C-alpha cells in the first residue's frame, strides 16, 4: 500500500463545457468527489494525501474562473477540517490570491489522516525556499503514488521534489466524474509496479 | 514539435535476463540504440536532448553492473562527440564514481544539437545548487517531452525542475529493443497533448 498519495483532479472545465455549462461552473462539482476520495483514503488506511487545488499560474486565468476555484478550495478545506483530518494548506500566503480563510491552515491543524492542500502553490515558490534552508513544502513527505484525472500525462509543477520516485497513474475521466473504482484500480496498478528507487 | 526531449532508456537488465545473459551485459546493447535515437533527433530538427545514463543511486548496485554502465556511458559519450554535437555531461564530477574521461565534458563542447548526458547525476545533488544561486543543471533547459522505455510510469529523479511541465510518454519495450517508430509515435502523441502550462 502506498503511504502517501498525490491527487491531480484535472478536467473540471472540460467536464462543465461538455455539459453545456460555463467553464467556471465545473469547479463546484469537484468538491463532493474530493470528500468521497478522502473518505476512501481514510478507510484504506492511507497515512497522507496531497491534493492540487490551484497554482499561482492558475490565478492568471479569467477572474470568474479564479473566483470559482478559489471558493471551491475554501469550501473543500473547511469541510475536510470539519470532518476531521490533520490539515495543512501549502501555498504562498503572502499574496492577495491566497484565500484569507485558509491562512489558519498554513500550520497543520487537527488529527487523523494528513491532508495537504496545495492552494496558490507554485513549484518555483516552493523550491525557492532551498536558498534559505529548505523547501517551503518541507512538511510534505515523499510521494509514493500520484493519480491524475483528465488524461494529462504530466505533473504540471505538482510537488517536483516529493514526486521524484512517485509512480504516476492517469485516468482519462474528468475529475467531477470520479468514481471509487478509479482509486481501487490505481491501488491495484500500484501493487504491480516495481519500485527500486534507483538501487 | 518539442524543442527539448528527455530520454529515460530503462530496461537494459531485464532485456539481458530475458535473453539468458547476465544483467550487466545489457548495458552495452544500449549504446547503438542511443546513437540511432540521436541521429533521428538531429534529422527531425530537435534542438536539445537529455539522456539518463546513470545516477548516484545506481552506483550502489553491484560493482560489476556499475562498471558496465559506467563504461557504456563513456563509449556512448565519446561517440556522440566524435559524430558532432554540443555535448554536456551533467553529474557530480567530484566523486570517484564519475568517469575520468568525461570530466572534459562538464563544460559544453562542440556544436550542433545540444546533447545533455546525465552521468553520476542525482536530483539532490542538482537542487542542492539552489542554496548557492542556481541548479547544478542550470545549463539544461525546460523539457517539453520525456520518453521512457521499460514500462515505468515515473521520473526516477530525472531533472525534477526541468520536468515540471513535460508530457511523459512511456513505451513498454526494454530500451535495447528501441525502434525508430517508438520515437515517431512519441512525436505523434505529443502533437495531440493540450499544453496550457497552468494558464
Boltz contact constraints between the chains, C-beta under 6 A:
constraints:
  - contact:
      token1: [A, 55]
      token2: [B, 198]
      max_distance: 6.0
  - contact:
      token1: [A, 57]
      token2: [B, 198]
      max_distance: 6.0
  - contact:
      token1: [A, 57]
      token2: [B, 199]
      max_distance: 6.0
  - contact:
      token1: [A, 58]
      token2: [B, 198]
      max_distance: 6.0
  - contact:
      token1: [A, 60]
      token2: [B, 199]
      max_distance: 6.0
  - contact:
      token1: [A, 123]
      token2: [B, 164]
      max_distance: 6.0
  - contact:
      token1: [A, 130]
      token2: [B, 130]
      max_distance: 6.0
  - contact:
      token1: [A, 130]
      token2: [B, 131]
      max_distance: 6.0
  - contact:
      token1: [A, 131]
      token2: [B, 130]
      max_distance: 6.0
  - contact:
      token1: [A, 153]
      token2: [B, 167]
      max_distance: 6.0
  - contact:
      token1: [A, 153]
      token2: [B, 168]
      max_distance: 6.0
  - contact:
      token1: [A, 154]
      token2: [B, 166]
      max_distance: 6.0
  - contact:
      token1: [A, 154]
      token2: [B, 167]
      max_distance: 6.0
  - contact:
      token1: [A, 154]
      token2: [B, 168]
      max_distance: 6.0
  - contact:
      token1: [A, 157]
      token2: [B, 164]
      max_distance: 6.0
  - contact:
      token1: [A, 160]
      token2: [B, 160]
      max_distance: 6.0
  - contact:
      token1: [A, 160]
      token2: [B, 164]
      max_distance: 6.0
  - contact:
      token1: [A, 164]
      token2: [B, 123]
      max_distance: 6.0
  - contact:
      token1: [A, 164]
      token2: [B, 157]
      max_distance: 6.0
  - contact:
      token1: [A, 164]
      token2: [B, 160]
      max_distance: 6.0
  - contact:
      token1: [A, 166]
      token2: [B, 154]
      max_distance: 6.0
  - contact:
      token1: [A, 167]
      token2: [B, 153]
      max_distance: 6.0
  - contact:
      token1: [A, 167]
      token2: [B, 154]
      max_distance: 6.0
  - contact:
      token1: [A, 168]
      token2: [B, 153]
      max_distance: 6.0
  - contact:
      token1: [A, 168]
      token2: [B, 154]
      max_distance: 6.0
  - contact:
      token1: [A, 198]
      token2: [B, 55]
      max_distance: 6.0
  - contact:
      token1: [A, 198]
      token2: [B, 57]
      max_distance: 6.0
  - contact:
      token1: [A, 198]
      token2: [B, 58]
      max_distance: 6.0
  - contact:
      token1: [A, 199]
      token2: [B, 60]
      max_distance: 6.0
